[in-house]
Amino acid sequence: MKKLARFGLGLALLASLGTPALAHDDATLDAMTTPNGGQLRMAGAYHLELVVVQDSPTPRENPVTVYLTDHADQKLPAAGAKGKVTLLSGKQKTEISLSPAGDNKLSGKGSYASSPTLKAIVTITFPDGRTEQARFTPLLPKVPNHSPHGPQH
C-alpha cells in the first residue's frame, strides 16, 4: 500500500513539473497584460516584449522597441546588448537595427505600416555573445483570458 501511495505521489510531482512549460505558450503570453502594451514572447531564458506603432496605415519611419526581462519579469539590463527586428508585411520586408536605449530597452526606427498581418522576427545578442530569437504577430487583436484564475505564469 505504501508503494502505491509513493507511486501516486511521484506521478503527481512529475505532472506538476510539466505545468510551467505549458504556462508559457504564445496563447498564454498573448492573454497577459504587458507593462509596455506590446506583445510578449519567450526567447530562451528570457521574455521579449515587442512594441510597434499601431496607428500608421501607410509605411513611414516608425519606432520599434524591445524590452528585456527574465521569466520572473525582472528587468534585464540592455547595456552591451544589440539586436535586429525583421518586419514582414505582405511582400515588404524591413530590417531595423536595435541598440540600447536605457534600462531594459532596445530601440530603433524603420519604415513600416501598422498592418494586422505584420509579422516580426526579433534577434537579440547579449553581451556574453549568446543570441536568442523570437517570432511575433504584434498587431493581432488580444484574446481575452476567461480563466477564473487569470493567466498562469
Disulfide bonds with the S-S distance in Angstrom:
none
